[in-house]
Amino acid sequence: MSHGCHSSNSAIKCPKCSRHTVISLNVNLWKCLNCDFSKDFSEDDEEEPDNTFISACLGGIAITLLCLLSL
């Protein structure tokens, strides 16, 4: 059974030590073997709010105001 350590082509440079020793531990977790820097990209997805509802409300308000002003 594999433990899921997926090494990359070493084309990714570590932002901390600038060496090409970054590996992918899973889809979202990357780690540098040289300086132990790690980055979990799944946390970035959770921080970005979905503004679709707010945009739809603002669009609806704008259309309503334009309709009222044209009367």
C-alpha positions as CSV (number, residue, x, y, z in Angstrom):
1,M,0.0,0.0,0.0
2,S,1.3,3.4,-0.9
3,H,1.5,6.3,1.6
4,G,0.6,8.9,-1.0
5,C,3.9,10.9,-1.4
6,H,3.7,12.2,-5.0
7,S,7.0,13.7,-6.0
8,S,7.0,16.4,-8.6
9,N,9.4,17.1,-11.4
10,S,11.3,19.4,-9.0
11,A,10.3,22.3,-11.3
12,I,8.5,24.1,-8.4
13,K,10.8,26.4,-6.5
14,C,10.3,26.9,-2.8
15,P,9.3,30.5,-1.9
16,K,11.3,30.3,1.3
17,C,14.7,28.7,0.4
18,S,14.5,29.1,-3.5
19,R,15.5,25.4,-4.0
20,H,13.7,23.0,-6.3
21,T,13.0,20.5,-3.5
22,V,9.2,20.9,-3.3
23,I,7.1,17.7,-3.4
24,S,3.3,17.2,-3.4
25,L,2.1,15.2,-0.4
26,N,-1.5,15.2,-1.8
27,V,-3.6,17.4,-4.2
28,N,-3.6,20.4,-1.9
29,L,-0.5,20.0,0.4
30,W,3.0,20.8,-0.9
31,K,6.2,20.6,1.2
32,C,9.8,21.6,0.7
33,L,12.3,18.8,1.7
34,N,15.1,21.3,2.3
35,C,13.5,23.8,4.7
36,D,10.2,22.2,5.7
37,F,8.2,25.0,4.3
38,S,4.6,23.8,3.5
39,K,1.5,25.2,1.9
40,D,-2.0,23.9,2.1
41,F,-3.9,25.2,-0.9
42,S,-7.2,23.9,0.3
43,E,-7.2,26.7,2.9
44,D,-7.1,29.3,0.1
45,D,-10.3,28.0,-1.4
46,E,-12.2,28.4,1.8
47,E,-11.1,32.0,2.4
48,E,-12.6,33.2,-0.9
49,P,-16.3,34.0,-0.3
50,D,-18.9,33.3,-3.0
51,N,-20.2,36.8,-4.1
52,T,-22.8,35.5,-6.6
53,F,-25.8,36.2,-4.3
54,I,-24.5,39.7,-3.5
55,S,-23.9,40.5,-7.2
56,A,-27.4,39.2,-8.1
57,C,-29.0,41.4,-5.4
58,L,-27.1,44.5,-6.5
59,G,-28.0,43.8,-10.1
60,G,-31.7,43.4,-9.1
61,I,-31.6,46.7,-7.2
62,A,-30.0,48.5,-10.1
63,I,-32.6,47.2,-12.5
64,T,-35.4,48.2,-10.2
65,L,-34.1,51.7,-9.8
66,L,-33.7,52.1,-13.5
67,C,-37.3,51.0,-14.0
68,L,-38.6,53.4,-11.4
69,L,-36.6,56.3,-12.8
70,S,-38.0,55.7,-16.3
71,L,-41.7,56.0,-15.1
